[in-house]
């Protein structure tokens, strides 16, 4: 589904991004961890957060804090679609649209790596410029 904002920028939504932790062994996750037999994820956190519509900075902080507070057993944290940008069904949606290399996404990637877990969340993606 596409939406054309007041500025004329086309955004597509939703986009789910998976930020994968490193699979290398660490002190918290040894190479022979029985919870990860056959490469299967054994502990998933379904994370609900209060989303502030169109406030990427605030939502990024909320998600980062939740990632940091998850137990070490969690290997995959799943946040809802639009968790990063929020959603409004009007032209303001283009204001929150992000490119896939946005600093907020990089920040969450860093938190995922630090927490040694995979994270998925949704956001409104800005359409590529032609």
C-alpha positions as a printed NumPy array, in Angstrom:
array([[  0.   ,   0.   ,   0.   ],
       [  1.339,   3.465,  -0.812],
       [  0.477,   6.884,   0.545],
       [  1.318,  10.223,  -1.033],
       [  2.073,  12.871,   1.586],
       [  1.647,  16.635,   1.448],
       [  5.218,  16.985,   0.201],
       [  4.477,  14.552,  -2.614],
       [  6.868,  11.935,  -1.189],
       [  5.568,   8.432,  -1.62 ],
       [  5.99 ,   6.138,   1.33 ],
       [  5.292,   2.462,   1.572],
       [  4.21 ,   0.82 ,   4.779],
       [  4.707,  -1.249,   6.831],
       [  8.251,  -2.499,   6.718],
       [  9.589,  -5.014,   9.202],
       [ 13.275,  -4.965,   9.885],
       [ 15.212,  -7.792,  11.471],
       [ 18.421,  -6.847,  13.187],
       [ 20.402, -10.015,  13.79 ],
       [ 22.808, -10.467,  16.626],
       [ 26.175, -12.039,  16.086],
       [ 26.168, -15.838,  16.223],
       [ 29.64 , -15.947,  17.698],
       [ 29.932, -17.471,  21.18 ],
       [ 30.175, -15.031,  24.09 ],
       [ 30.247, -15.285,  27.866],
       [ 26.436, -15.052,  27.948],
       [ 25.866, -17.442,  25.019],
       [ 28.453, -20.245,  24.806],
       [ 28.999, -22.134,  21.563],
       [ 27.31 , -25.267,  22.921],
       [ 24.29 , -23.577,  24.459],
       [ 21.586, -26.263,  24.668],
       [ 18.873, -23.681,  23.996],
       [ 20.074, -23.245,  20.412],
       [ 20.139, -26.79 ,  19.107],
       [ 19.992, -27.058,  15.327],
       [ 20.06 , -23.268,  14.989],
       [ 16.503, -22.903,  16.328],
       [ 15.517, -19.869,  18.35 ],
       [ 14.129, -21.079,  21.626],
       [ 13.039, -17.929,  23.463],
       [ 11.004, -15.185,  21.802],
       [  9.796, -11.989,  23.475],
       [  6.602, -10.477,  22.043],
       [  7.195,  -6.853,  23.017],
       [  4.306,  -4.43 ,  23.284],
       [  5.11 ,  -0.763,  23.698],
       [  3.173,   2.467,  23.847],
       [  3.872,   4.078,  20.468],
       [  3.907,   7.854,  20.148],
       [  2.577,   8.641,  16.693],
       [  5.178,  10.168,  14.351],
       [  7.837,  10.517,  17.101],
       [ 10.703,   8.336,  15.886],
       [ 13.169,   9.597,  18.513],
       [ 10.867,   8.757,  21.417],
       [  9.811,   5.391,  19.973],
       [ 13.438,   4.465,  19.296],
       [ 14.295,   5.18 ,  22.94 ],
       [ 11.345,   3.084,  24.142],
       [ 12.37 ,   0.14 ,  21.944],
       [ 16.049,   0.442,  22.914],
       [ 15.125,   0.493,  26.614],
       [ 12.94 ,  -2.592,  26.176],
       [ 15.746,  -4.407,  24.333],
       [ 18.157,  -3.559,  27.146],
       [ 15.742,  -4.828,  29.782],
       [ 15.057,  -8.241,  28.267],
       [ 16.313, -11.338,  30.072],
       [ 19.457, -12.943,  28.679],
       [ 17.467, -16.046,  27.633],
       [ 15.654, -14.067,  24.939],
       [ 17.056, -14.664,  21.473],
       [ 14.411, -12.864,  19.397],
       [ 12.48 ,  -9.723,  20.35 ],
       [  9.431,  -9.002,  18.191],
       [  7.929,  -5.515,  18.204],
       [  4.719,  -4.576,  16.341],
       [  4.453,  -3.052,  12.906],
       [  4.85 ,   0.732,  13.065],
       [  6.583,   0.417,  16.468],
       [  9.278,   2.86 ,  15.366],
       [  7.247,   5.447,  13.464],
       [  3.679,   4.999,  14.615],
       [  0.865,   5.243,  12.105],
       [ -1.658,   7.888,  11.161],
       [ -3.93 ,   7.479,   8.173],
       [ -3.296,  10.874,   6.619],
       [ -0.639,  12.975,   4.874],
       [  1.42 ,  13.365,   8.097],
       [  2.604,   9.776,   7.68 ],
       [  5.281,  10.909,   5.203],
       [  6.828,  13.055,   7.972],
       [  7.882,   9.939,   9.882],
       [  9.019,   7.879,   6.882],
       [ 12.569,   6.568,   7.232],
       [ 15.138,   5.22 ,   4.815],
       [ 16.416,   1.756,   5.721],
       [ 19.759,   3.243,   6.762],
       [ 18.239,   5.8  ,   9.162],
       [ 20.191,   6.606,  12.324],
       [ 17.309,   5.346,  14.498],
       [ 17.528,   1.945,  12.819],
       [ 21.315,   1.896,  13.215],
       [ 20.873,   2.743,  16.909],
       [ 18.506,  -0.194,  17.381],
       [ 20.903,  -2.452,  15.463],
       [ 23.652,  -1.478,  17.911],
       [ 21.376,  -2.294,  20.865],
       [ 20.51 ,  -5.67 ,  19.328],
       [ 24.176,  -6.534,  18.882],
       [ 25.002,  -5.394,  22.413],
       [ 22.126,  -7.467,  23.841],
       [ 23.143, -10.408,  21.635],
       [ 19.677, -10.97 ,  20.211],
       [ 17.707, -10.613,  17.003],
       [ 15.119,  -7.835,  16.906],
       [ 12.261,  -7.208,  14.507],
       [ 10.131,  -4.064,  14.359],
       [  8.106,  -2.158,  11.816],
       [  8.352,   1.36 ,  10.462],
       [  7.142,   3.475,   7.573],
       [  9.76 ,   3.341,   4.833],
       [ 10.48 ,   6.336,   2.661],
       [ 10.308,   5.475,  -1.013],
       [ 13.631,   5.464,  -2.829],
       [ 14.319,   8.578,  -4.864],
       [ 14.598,   7.921,  -8.593]])
